[in-house]
Amino acid sequence: MKHVEIYTDGACSNNPGKGGWAAILIYKGIEKIISGGYANTTNNRMELFAIINALKQLKERCSVTVYSDSAYSLDPILKGWLIDWQNNNWKSSSGSQIKNIDLWKALIVEMNKHKLNFVKVKGHSDNEYNNRCDKLAKEEIKKLEEQDVKKR
């Protein structure tokens, strides 16, 4: 089974506001970079969107290590909350409705296609790939802001 490493990040200017996401996929030393943005979104949505879109790039079942600095994205997976939310009709243990259900469901679909390992990295630290993803996500926000300026 092929092993792919994926680094992801999401960013948002204001929250909600313009957002960007990015991912770097690495297979046998070859990098594939993907990124995008949305005019009205949240940081949490961008973090999830980066992981979902990265996994969608894989054309066959792979062993995948996903690196992210997002506690919002990884804690539900690593701590078993995601399974609890599904079993509890997308409600938290306190009974509140889970946010971003559409993206959590999309993530589950992609997760079921692969053998996954998730690793939390410290954001804005010494992780080269996380820093690159952060920069790419912020560049997507800048593109959206520049489009707004051109429309004026």
N, CA and C atoms as a LAMMPS dump frame, in Angstrom:
ITEM: TIMESTEP
0
ITEM: NUMBER OF ATOMS
456
ITEM: BOX BOUNDS ff ff ff
-5.0000000000000000e+02 5.0000000000000000e+02
-5.0000000000000000e+02 5.0000000000000000e+02
-5.0000000000000000e+02 5.0000000000000000e+02
ITEM: ATOMS id mol type element x y z
1 1 1 N 0.848 -1.182 0
2 1 2 C 0 0 0
3 1 3 C 0.89 1.241 0
4 2 1 N 0.555 2.187 -0.865
5 2 2 C 1.315 3.431 -0.939
6 2 3 C 1.121 4.233 0.344
7 3 1 N 2.219 4.891 0.789
8 3 2 C 2.112 5.762 1.962
9 3 3 C 2.271 7.213 1.521
10 4 1 N 1.311 8.032 1.912
11 4 2 C 1.306 9.45 1.574
12 4 3 C 1.291 10.258 2.868
13 5 1 N 2.111 11.294 2.912
14 5 2 C 2.062 12.237 4.024
15 5 3 C 1.327 13.475 3.54
16 6 1 N 0.442 13.99 4.394
17 6 2 C -0.336 15.171 4.054
18 6 3 C -0.206 16.198 5.179
19 7 1 N 0.163 17.404 4.806
20 7 2 C 0.211 18.531 5.741
21 7 3 C -0.891 19.492 5.334
22 8 1 N -1.632 20.002 6.307
23 8 2 C -2.752 20.884 5.989
24 8 3 C -2.787 22.081 6.928
25 9 1 N -3.447 23.134 6.451
26 9 2 C -3.726 24.277 7.311
27 9 3 C -4.865 25.081 6.718
28 10 1 N -5.542 25.8 7.581
29 10 2 C -6.604 26.705 7.181
30 10 3 C -6.396 28.031 7.877
31 11 1 N -6.922 29.091 7.28
32 11 2 C -6.774 30.419 7.865
33 11 3 C -8.013 31.238 7.53
34 12 1 N -8.245 32.256 8.324
35 12 2 C -9.395 33.125 8.106
36 12 3 C -9.042 34.548 8.526
37 13 1 N -9.446 35.511 7.7
38 13 2 C -9.277 36.912 8.022
39 13 3 C -10.607 37.381 8.598
40 14 1 N -10.592 37.717 9.861
41 14 2 C -11.817 37.861 10.642
42 14 3 C -12.41 36.453 10.75
43 15 1 N -13.341 36.267 11.592
44 15 2 C -13.875 34.912 11.767
45 15 3 C -15.328 35.01 12.215
46 16 1 N -16.298 34.94 11.308
47 16 2 C -16.153 34.564 9.897
48 16 3 C -15.615 35.711 9.039
49 17 1 N -15.16 35.3 7.872
50 17 2 C -14.608 36.238 6.91
51 17 3 C -14.024 35.494 5.741
52 18 1 N -13.107 36.133 5.061
53 18 2 C -12.425 35.48 3.937
54 18 3 C -11.499 34.413 4.494
55 19 1 N -11.534 33.238 3.851
56 19 2 C -10.72 32.138 4.353
57 19 3 C -9.942 31.448 3.263
58 20 1 N -8.859 30.816 3.684
59 20 2 C -8.032 30.047 2.764
60 20 3 C -7.632 28.732 3.392
61 21 1 N -7.368 27.77 2.546
62 21 2 C -6.92 26.46 3.003
63 21 3 C -5.803 25.996 2.08
64 22 1 N -4.97 25.095 2.582
65 22 2 C -3.888 24.554 1.764
66 22 3 C -3.482 23.184 2.274
67 23 1 N -2.941 22.403 1.354
68 23 2 C -2.416 21.09 1.716
69 23 3 C -1.215 20.769 0.837
70 24 1 N -0.276 20.074 1.429
71 24 2 C 0.872 19.552 0.693
72 24 3 C 0.844 18.04 0.871
73 25 1 N 0.736 17.33 -0.249
74 25 2 C 0.757 15.876 -0.249
75 25 3 C 2.144 15.436 -0.692
76 26 1 N 2.712 14.466 0.007
77 26 2 C 4.063 14.002 -0.309
78 26 3 C 4.033 12.49 -0.487
79 27 1 N 4.478 12.056 -1.664
80 27 2 C 4.593 10.624 -1.956
81 27 3 C 5.942 10.393 -2.617
82 28 1 N 6.767 9.567 -1.991
83 28 2 C 8.106 9.252 -2.496
84 28 3 C 8.901 10.519 -2.809
85 29 1 N 8.784 11.51 -1.925
86 29 2 C 9.548 12.744 -2.072
87 29 3 C 8.968 13.747 -3.056
88 30 1 N 7.904 13.369 -3.757
89 30 2 C 7.261 14.279 -4.711
90 30 3 C 6.132 15.013 -4.001
91 31 1 N 6.097 16.321 -4.154
92 31 2 C 5.081 17.141 -3.506
93 31 3 C 3.998 17.546 -4.492
94 32 1 N 2.765 17.53 -3.998
95 32 2 C 1.64 18.102 -4.724
96 32 3 C 1.012 19.129 -3.796
97 33 1 N 0.864 20.342 -4.282
98 33 2 C 0.322 21.432 -3.472
99 33 3 C -1.059 21.795 -4.002
100 34 1 N -2.028 21.873 -3.092
101 34 2 C -3.372 22.317 -3.452
102 34 3 C -3.797 23.396 -2.459
103 35 1 N -4.616 24.32 -2.931
104 35 2 C -5.101 25.377 -2.041
105 35 3 C -6.339 26.012 -2.656
106 36 1 N -7.042 26.758 -1.83
107 36 2 C -8.229 27.452 -2.304
108 36 3 C -8.739 28.391 -1.234
109 37 1 N -9.813 29.084 -1.554
110 37 2 C -10.354 30.024 -0.59
111 37 3 C -11.84 30.235 -0.768
112 38 1 N -12.444 30.83 0.239
113 38 2 C -13.87 31.145 0.243
114 38 3 C -14.061 32.553 0.8
115 39 1 N -15.008 33.267 0.211
116 39 2 C -15.228 34.661 0.582
117 39 3 C -15.853 34.823 1.958
118 40 1 N -16.662 33.865 2.393
119 40 2 C -17.334 33.984 3.681
120 40 3 C -17.326 32.625 4.366
121 41 1 N -16.44 32.464 5.317
122 41 2 C -16.255 31.165 5.954
123 41 3 C -15.666 31.363 7.346
124 42 1 N -15.265 30.259 7.975
125 42 2 C -14.605 30.321 9.282
126 42 3 C -13.287 29.568 9.224
127 43 1 N -12.452 29.849 10.2
128 43 2 C -11.174 29.15 10.291
129 43 3 C -11.391 27.644 10.429
130 44 1 N -12.343 27.236 11.264
131 44 2 C -12.582 25.81 11.471
132 44 3 C -13.006 25.114 10.181
133 45 1 N -13.847 25.767 9.397
134 45 2 C -14.26 25.18 8.118
135 45 3 C -13.051 25.029 7.19
136 46 1 N -12.169 26.011 7.188
137 46 2 C -10.996 25.943 6.317
138 46 3 C -10.049 24.821 6.746
139 47 1 N -9.909 24.624 8.05
140 47 2 C -9.064 23.528 8.554
141 47 3 C -9.604 22.177 8.08
142 48 1 N -10.904 21.975 8.219
143 48 2 C -11.521 20.722 7.774
144 48 3 C -11.448 20.581 6.255
145 49 1 N -11.718 21.679 5.555
146 49 2 C -11.726 21.644 4.102
147 49 3 C -10.361 21.238 3.551
148 50 1 N -9.295 21.689 4.195
149 50 2 C -7.947 21.328 3.749
150 50 3 C -7.733 19.815 3.822
151 51 1 N -8.153 19.213 4.912
152 51 2 C -7.974 17.761 5.071
153 51 3 C -8.839 17.011 4.056
154 52 1 N -10.1 17.404 3.931
155 52 2 C -11.013 16.732 3.001
156 52 3 C -10.474 16.796 1.573
157 53 1 N -10.096 17.986 1.143
158 53 2 C -9.612 18.134 -0.231
159 53 3 C -8.31 17.393 -0.48
160 54 1 N -7.458 17.336 0.511
161 54 2 C -6.21 16.577 0.358
162 54 3 C -6.523 15.096 0.169
163 55 1 N -7.405 14.555 1.001
164 55 2 C -7.754 13.135 0.882
165 55 3 C -8.435 12.833 -0.447
166 56 1 N -9.199 13.777 -0.957
167 56 2 C -9.879 13.587 -2.244
168 56 3 C -8.887 13.466 -3.405
169 57 1 N -7.665 13.929 -3.216
170 57 2 C -6.656 13.847 -4.267
171 57 3 C -6.167 12.423 -4.501
172 58 1 N -6.352 11.559 -3.514
173 58 2 C -5.821 10.199 -3.594
174 58 3 C -6.727 9.332 -4.452
175 59 1 N -6.151 8.705 -5.443
176 59 2 C -6.916 7.939 -6.435
177 59 3 C -7.117 6.476 -6.062
178 60 1 N -6.423 6.016 -5.032
179 60 2 C -6.568 4.633 -4.571
180 60 3 C -6.385 4.603 -3.059
181 61 1 N -6.742 3.469 -2.464
182 61 2 C -6.592 3.307 -1.014
183 61 3 C -5.118 3.437 -0.654
184 62 1 N -4.833 4.281 0.316
185 62 2 C -3.455 4.535 0.731
186 62 3 C -3.347 4.504 2.252
187 63 1 N -2.146 4.302 2.7
188 63 2 C -1.793 4.554 4.088
189 63 3 C -1.412 6.03 4.132
190 64 1 N -2.062 6.78 5.011
191 64 2 C -1.898 8.228 5.013
192 64 3 C -1.6 8.726 6.425
193 65 1 N -0.624 9.597 6.533
194 65 2 C -0.404 10.33 7.768
195 65 3 C -0.763 11.778 7.497
196 66 1 N -1.747 12.278 8.244
197 66 2 C -2.209 13.653 8.111
198 66 3 C -1.642 14.459 9.27
199 67 1 N -0.929 15.532 8.943
200 67 2 C -0.366 16.436 9.942
201 67 3 C -1.16 17.74 9.925
202 68 1 N -1.604 18.176 11.081
203 68 2 C -2.368 19.409 11.19
204 68 3 C -2.087 20.058 12.538
205 69 1 N -2.209 21.385 12.572
206 69 2 C -2.082 22.091 13.851
207 69 3 C -3.454 22.4 14.45
208 70 1 N -4.498 21.864 13.834
209 70 2 C -5.865 22.19 14.229
210 70 3 C -6.434 21.227 15.266
211 71 1 N -6.516 21.694 16.5
212 71 2 C -7.166 20.896 17.546
213 71 3 C -8.627 20.662 17.178
214 72 1 N -9.259 21.659 16.558
215 72 2 C -10.662 21.531 16.16
216 72 3 C -10.865 20.337 15.228
217 73 1 N -9.937 20.141 14.295
218 73 2 C -10.053 19.047 13.333
219 73 3 C -9.606 17.705 13.896
220 74 1 N -8.556 17.712 14.689
221 74 2 C -7.965 16.439 15.12
222 74 3 C -8.525 15.881 16.42
223 75 1 N -8.845 16.734 17.379
224 75 2 C -9.337 16.218 18.66
225 75 3 C -10.563 15.319 18.505
226 76 1 N -11.551 15.683 17.692
227 76 2 C -12.702 14.79 17.557
228 76 3 C -12.34 13.398 17.02
229 77 1 N -11.313 13.343 16.2
230 77 2 C -10.873 12.059 15.652
231 77 3 C -10.036 11.312 16.683
232 78 1 N -9.03 11.984 17.222
233 78 2 C -8.086 11.334 18.125
234 78 3 C -8.702 10.969 19.474
235 79 1 N -9.704 11.737 19.901
236 79 2 C -10.318 11.497 21.21
237 79 3 C -11.638 10.736 21.128
238 80 1 N -12.034 10.329 19.91
239 80 2 C -13.233 9.514 19.748
240 80 3 C -14.546 10.279 19.751
241 81 1 N -14.47 11.59 19.766
242 81 2 C -15.7 12.389 19.806
243 81 3 C -16.5 12.243 18.521
244 82 1 N -15.814 12.116 17.393
245 82 2 C -16.496 12.042 16.109
246 82 3 C -17.458 10.856 16.07
247 83 1 N -17.034 9.733 16.581
248 83 2 C -17.898 8.551 16.648
249 83 3 C -19.063 8.814 17.592
250 84 1 N -18.775 9.43 18.719
251 84 2 C -19.84 9.77 19.679
252 84 3 C -20.861 10.713 19.049
253 85 1 N -20.385 11.714 18.305
254 85 2 C -21.295 12.666 17.67
255 85 3 C -22.227 11.964 16.694
256 86 1 N -21.661 11.061 15.896
257 86 2 C -22.482 10.317 14.937
258 86 3 C -23.548 9.505 15.671
259 87 1 N -23.123 8.816 16.713
260 87 2 C -24.044 7.964 17.472
261 87 3 C -25.081 8.766 18.236
262 88 1 N -24.804 10.065 18.462
263 88 2 C -25.694 10.921 19.235
264 88 3 C -26.421 11.93 18.328
265 89 1 N -26.623 11.532 17.054
266 89 2 C -27.344 12.372 16.096
267 89 3 C -26.718 13.762 15.97
268 90 1 N -25.387 13.801 15.908
269 90 2 C -24.612 15.017 15.712
270 90 3 C -24.824 16.047 16.825
271 91 1 N -24.905 15.519 18.027
272 91 2 C -24.973 16.385 19.208
273 91 3 C -23.776 16.058 20.104
274 92 1 N -23.309 17.083 20.805
275 92 2 C -22.189 16.898 21.732
276 92 3 C -22.682 16.209 22.993
277 93 1 N -21.773 15.891 23.872
278 93 2 C -22.15 15.252 25.134
279 93 3 C -23.029 16.157 25.979
280 94 1 N -22.935 17.487 25.739
281 94 2 C -23.789 18.432 26.476
282 94 3 C -25.142 18.63 25.794
283 95 1 N -25.315 18.016 24.616
284 95 2 C -26.584 18.102 23.909
285 95 3 C -26.659 19.186 22.857
286 96 1 N -25.588 19.97 22.693
287 96 2 C -25.614 21.026 21.681
288 96 3 C -25.313 20.452 20.294
289 97 1 N -25.883 21.105 19.292
290 97 2 C -25.69 20.684 17.905
291 97 3 C -24.234 20.914 17.489
292 98 1 N -23.643 19.928 16.845
293 98 2 C -22.282 20.045 16.34
294 98 3 C -22.287 20.998 15.139
295 99 1 N -21.282 21.851 15.052
296 99 2 C -21.158 22.758 13.91
297 99 3 C -20.425 22.055 12.773
298 100 1 N -20.674 22.516 11.579
299 100 2 C -19.987 22.029 10.376
300 100 3 C -20.254 20.555 10.084
301 101 1 N -21.473 20.113 10.364
302 101 2 C -21.828 18.706 10.145
303 101 3 C -21.561 18.296 8.701
304 102 1 N -21.851 19.184 7.745
305 102 2 C -21.626 18.846 6.339
306 102 3 C -20.173 18.449 6.083
307 103 1 N -19.25 19.181 6.692
308 103 2 C -17.829 18.872 6.481
309 103 3 C -17.389 17.652 7.266
310 104 1 N -17.919 17.463 8.468
311 104 2 C -17.579 16.259 9.231
312 104 3 C -18.036 15.013 8.469
313 105 1 N -19.222 15.073 7.89
314 105 2 C -19.725 13.925 7.113
315 105 3 C -18.857 13.684 5.876
316 106 1 N -18.467 14.757 5.201
317 106 2 C -17.596 14.624 4.033
318 106 3 C -16.238 14.057 4.427
319 107 1 N -15.729 14.474 5.581
320 107 2 C -14.457 13.951 6.064
321 107 3 C -14.559 12.458 6.35
322 108 1 N -15.647 12.042 6.961
323 108 2 C -15.836 10.618 7.266
324 108 3 C -15.817 9.788 5.981
325 109 1 N -16.487 10.281 4.945
326 109 2 C -16.494 9.567 3.661
327 109 3 C -15.062 9.365 3.165
328 110 1 N -14.265 10.425 3.217
329 110 2 C -12.875 10.329 2.745
330 110 3 C -12.022 9.459 3.666
331 111 1 N -12.256 9.558 4.952
332 111 2 C -11.489 8.764 5.918
333 111 3 C -11.719 7.27 5.703
334 112 1 N -12.93 6.901 5.347
335 112 2 C -13.259 5.489 5.169
336 112 3 C -12.572 4.861 3.963
337 113 1 N -11.999 5.665 3.11
338 113 2 C -11.329 5.166 1.905
339 113 3 C -9.873 4.779 2.149
340 114 1 N -9.316 5.175 3.295
341 114 2 C -7.878 5.028 3.506
342 114 3 C -7.561 4.515 4.909
343 115 1 N -6.31 4.113 5.078
344 115 2 C -5.785 3.754 6.402
345 115 3 C -5.088 5.015 6.914
346 116 1 N -5.64 5.607 7.963
347 116 2 C -5.198 6.936 8.376
348 116 3 C -4.534 6.973 9.745
349 117 1 N -3.586 7.878 9.85
350 117 2 C -2.96 8.24 11.11
351 117 3 C -2.947 9.764 11.147
352 118 1 N -3.426 10.339 12.236
353 118 2 C -3.456 11.791 12.374
354 118 3 C -2.432 12.222 13.418
355 119 1 N -1.683 13.276 13.092
356 119 2 C -0.637 13.776 13.974
357 119 3 C -0.836 15.278 14.165
358 120 1 N -0.905 15.688 15.421
359 120 2 C -1.032 17.112 15.735
360 120 3 C 0.361 17.712 15.796
361 121 1 N 0.565 18.791 15.051
362 121 2 C 1.838 19.503 15.079
363 121 3 C 1.609 20.877 15.699
364 122 1 N 2.654 21.433 16.231
365 122 2 C 2.554 22.763 16.828
366 122 3 C 2.524 23.795 15.702
367 123 1 N 1.495 24.625 15.703
368 123 2 C 1.342 25.639 14.662
369 123 3 C 2.335 26.768 14.806
370 124 1 N 2.687 27.373 13.68
371 124 2 C 3.568 28.537 13.636
372 124 3 C 4.859 28.277 14.41
373 125 1 N 5.388 27.093 14.203
374 125 2 C 6.578 26.663 14.93
375 125 3 C 7.678 26.335 13.926
376 126 1 N 8.333 25.196 14.135
377 126 2 C 9.465 24.838 13.284
378 126 3 C 9.141 23.755 12.261
379 127 1 N 7.842 23.475 12.052
380 127 2 C 7.466 22.47 11.068
381 127 3 C 7.379 23.145 9.694
382 128 1 N 8.336 22.845 8.845
383 128 2 C 8.447 23.489 7.535
384 128 3 C 7.156 23.374 6.724
385 129 1 N 6.582 22.185 6.673
386 129 2 C 5.402 21.973 5.833
387 129 3 C 4.172 22.671 6.411
388 130 1 N 4.026 22.666 7.721
389 130 2 C 2.914 23.381 8.333
390 130 3 C 3.035 24.876 8.056
391 131 1 N 4.241 25.391 8.155
392 131 2 C 4.463 26.812 7.881
393 131 3 C 4.172 27.145 6.422
394 132 1 N 4.538 26.256 5.524
395 132 2 C 4.251 26.484 4.103
396 132 3 C 2.751 26.478 3.851
397 133 1 N 2.044 25.531 4.465
398 133 2 C 0.586 25.479 4.307
399 133 3 C -0.065 26.744 4.855
400 134 1 N 0.411 27.211 5.994
401 134 2 C -0.115 28.444 6.578
402 134 3 C 0.075 29.609 5.607
403 135 1 N 1.251 29.704 5.019
404 135 2 C 1.542 30.777 4.068
405 135 3 C 0.634 30.675 2.843
406 136 1 N 0.461 29.464 2.323
407 136 2 C -0.396 29.264 1.155
408 136 3 C -1.849 29.624 1.45
409 137 1 N -2.336 29.228 2.63
410 137 2 C -3.718 29.545 3.012
411 137 3 C -3.903 31.061 3.118
412 138 1 N -2.928 31.741 3.685
413 138 2 C -3.004 33.199 3.802
414 138 3 C -2.918 33.882 2.44
415 139 1 N -2.168 33.277 1.515
416 139 2 C -2.103 33.816 0.154
417 139 3 C -3.464 33.722 -0.532
418 140 1 N -4.22 32.668 -0.233
419 140 2 C -5.568 32.531 -0.8
420 140 3 C -6.481 33.647 -0.285
421 141 1 N -6.335 33.991 0.992
422 141 2 C -7.115 35.103 1.552
423 141 3 C -6.732 36.399 0.844
424 142 1 N -5.447 36.589 0.639
425 142 2 C -4.961 37.804 -0.022
426 142 3 C -5.541 37.91 -1.44
427 143 1 N -5.616 36.791 -2.161
428 143 2 C -6.209 36.793 -3.506
429 143 3 C -7.657 37.27 -3.452
430 144 1 N -8.41 36.771 -2.459
431 144 2 C -9.806 37.181 -2.318
432 144 3 C -9.91 38.679 -2.01
433 145 1 N -9.027 39.174 -1.155
434 145 2 C -9.031 40.596 -0.819
435 145 3 C -8.68 41.451 -2.036
436 146 1 N -7.735 40.975 -2.853
437 146 2 C -7.36 41.705 -4.054
438 146 3 C -8.496 41.724 -5.076
439 147 1 N -9.261 40.648 -5.144
440 147 2 C -10.429 40.607 -6.037
441 147 3 C -11.455 41.644 -5.596
442 148 1 N -11.629 41.81 -4.279
443 148 2 C -12.555 42.812 -3.783
444 148 3 C -12.115 44.223 -4.17
445 149 1 N -10.824 44.464 -4.103
446 149 2 C -10.285 45.785 -4.459
447 149 3 C -10.546 46.063 -5.943
448 150 1 N -10.36 45.056 -6.783
449 150 2 C -10.57 45.23 -8.23
450 150 3 C -12.041 45.497 -8.557
451 151 1 N -12.939 44.985 -7.747
452 151 2 C -14.385 45.167 -7.975
453 151 3 C -14.847 46.58 -7.636
454 152 1 N -14.079 47.28 -6.838
455 152 2 C -14.477 48.634 -6.405
456 152 3 C -14.334 49.647 -7.5
